[in-house]
């Protein structure tokens, strides 16, 4: 593998409310004192600088949770700390996830002044009934206004949308996508709604009060999404991510999908460092207090720190890489190669493609990506 890139992920775990479909490590923001967490994150970053050495960052990503609830000065302090400790590559990316309800002009402008150059806005839906069903606290009009404001402030704008919702039709989804495109985003992440264990939606599904479209209908939503976004000039560079040209691809997410290195700080954050049999997988303490206590006592927030086996590195490499439009560079693949006869069988079925240097999924293969990749790793036909 060529010279490895390095990113920094900052997990801000607080939300105004917990969405019923969310299984991330999040906590209600009400009454939380955030300054101790900020100080812990800054100290944790110093620990990780000692682990990585002087390597410039490709990206800095504020995720959560709802990092747009952070005070802009807190964001600025983290960016300045990252610059002091590592510095940034010439073509770097600083992204922050935001909700439309946090879209006051002063806050967006202050976040931009703090150094955020790419905003990832969680619109999720563009009609009020669906937003209520998804547990969101903004209206469709507020979402549109926030996106239009963000477009005037940030050099790069990404929007998130959720499809295959209960009661949704292809016609209404097309209308939402077409409306979203009028916002002139640089990047669109349209996700299929899935039921995650332990969420409020999982409980509703078990009671029969939530019923999502079936697999065939989900495939229709996916196909319509690909067609509309491709027609608008967006490349589907990953199964659920579309960019207006290669320069607008998420540099941070590309680190995940190409098995590069990233540091994770903040409660519950994951990280990966190194390669091959020496790849290090870390996970921070989940609860904010436990994370802060760990940093105070040991200098870092680590809960788990494992050395992945070569088989585990291989599995992650294929699971993540095959989701990309460009496919996987075969010369970078670690461990035992995928079974060639099974690859050829899927190529014959029109589900995969292969060049002298790369292997990837076709549009038809993307519809069943998880099944194909899982079966290949298990050696199944």
C-alpha positions, 0 to 999 in steps of 0.5 A, spaced: 500 500 500 502 507 498 504 512 503 498 512 508 493 517 510 491 519 517 485 522 519 482 525 526 475 523 528 472 527 533 465 524 536 461 529 540 455 525 543 450 530 545 443 531 541 437 535 543 433 528 542 435 521 540 432 519 533 428 513 534 432 510 528 439 511 531 444 506 534 450 511 535 453 512 542 449 519 543 446 522 550 441 527 551 444 534 551 440 537 556 443 539 563 450 537 560 457 540 562 461 540 556 467 543 557 470 537 561 469 533 555 472 538 551 478 538 555 479 531 555 478 531 547 484 536 547 488 531 552 487 525 548 489 528 542 496 529 545 496 522 547 495 520 540 500 525 537 505 521 541 503 514 538 502 517 530 508 521 530 508 527 526 504 526 520 499 531 517 492 530 517 488 529 511 481 530 514 478 532 521 471 530 522 466 532 527 461 527 528 456 525 533 451 526 536 450 533 534 457 537 533 453 543 531 451 543 538 458 545 540 460 552 541 464 555 535 469 556 540 470 549 542 470 547 535 476 552 533 480 550 539 480 542 537 482 545 530 487 549 532 490 543 537 490 538 531 494 543 527 499 544 532 500 537 533 499 534 526 498 540 521 494 539 515 496 536 508 495 541 502 488 538 500 485 537 507 478 537 509 474 539 515 467 537 516 462 538 521 455 534 522 449 539 523 442 539 524 437 544 521 435 546 527 442 549 529 442 553 523 442 560 526 446 565 521 451 567 527 452 559 529 453 557 521 458 563 520 462 562 526 463 555 525 466 557 518 470 562 522 472 557 526 475 553 520 469 548 518 469 548 510 465 542 509 458 542 512 454 535 512 447 537 514 442 532 516 436 534 512 433 526 512 426 528 509 423 534 506 416 533 508 413 534 515 409 528 516 416 524 514 420 528 519 415 527 525 415 520 523 423 520 524 423 523 530 426 530 527 425 537 530 425 541 524 420 542 519 421 541 511 421 549 511 427 549 516 431 544 513 430 548 506 432 554 509 438 551 513 441 548 507 440 555 503 444 558 508 449 553 509 450 554 501 452 561 502 457 560 508 461 554 507 465 552 501 462 545 500 455 542 502 453 535 503 446 533 505 443 527 508 436 524 506 433 517 508 429 513 503 425 507 504 421 510 509 414 507 512 408 509 507 413 512 502 412 512 494 417 512 489 413 518 486 414 522 493 421 520 493 423 523 486 419 529 488 424 530 495 430 528 491 429 533 485 427 539 491 434 537 494 438 538 488 435 545 487 439 546 494 445 545 489 449 541 494 456 538 492 455 531 495 448 527 497 448 521 502 441 518 501 441 512 506 436 506 506 432 506 512 434 500 516 432 497 523 437 497 528 437 493 534 436 496 540 432 502 537 425 505 538 424 503 531 426 496 532 421 496 538 415 499 533 417 493 528 417 488 533 410 490 535 408 491 528 406 498 528 412 500 523 412 496 517 418 498 511 417 497 504 420 490 502 426 488 499 424 489 492 421 495 493 427 498 497 431 496 490 426 500 486 428 506 491 435 505 490 435 504 482 431 511 482 436 514 487 442 512 482 438 514 476 436 521 478 443 523 481 447 520 476 442 524 471 444 531 475 451 530 474 453 526 481 458 520 481 455 514 485 462 513 488 460 509 494 453 505 495 450 510 498 454 516 497 454 521 491 459 527 489 459 532 484 466 530 481 471 527 485 474 533 488 467 533 492 468 526 495 468 525 502 475 525 504 474 522 511 470 517 509 475 515 503 479 513 509 475 508 512 473 505 505 480 504 503 483 502 509 487 508 511 489 510 518 484 514 523 484 516 530 478 516 534 477 521 540 471 522 544 466 518 547 465 511 543 470 513 537 473 508 533 480 508 530 485 504 526 492 505 525 497 501 522 497 495 516 497 488 515 498 484 522 500 490 525 493 494 524 491 497 531 483 497 532 481 502 538 475 504 541 474 509 546 470 509 553 462 510 551 460 514 557 462 521 557 464 521 564 468 514 563 471 517 557 473 524 561 475 519 567 480 515 563 483 521 560 485 524 567 487 517 570 491 514 564 492 520 559 487 517 554 480 515 553 481 508 550 477 502 552 479 497 547 486 497 544 486 490 539 491 488 534 487 485 528 489 479 525 491 479 518 484 475 517 480 481 520 484 486 516 483 482 510 475 482 511 475 489 513 479 491 507 474 487 502 467 489 506 469 497 506 473 497 499 468 493 495 462 498 496 466 503 492 465 505 485 472 505 483 472 498 486 478 495 490 486 495 488 488 488 487 495 489 489 493 492 495 489 486 498 492 483 504 491 476 506 488 470 502 485 472 496 478 472 494 476 465 491 477 466 483 472 461 481 467 465 485 469 472 483 468 469 476 461 466 477 459 473 480 462 477 474 458 472 469 452 474 473 453 481 472 454 482 479 461 484 479 467 487 474 474 486 474 480 489 470 487 487 471 488 492 477 481 492 480 475 488 482 468 492 484 461 491 484 456 493 478 450 497 479 446 490 480 451 488 485 450 494 489 443 492 490 446 486 494 452 488 496 452 486 503 450 479 501 455 478 495 461 481 500 459 476 506 459 470 501 465 471 498 469 472 505 466 466 507 468 462 501 460 461 499 457 461 492 
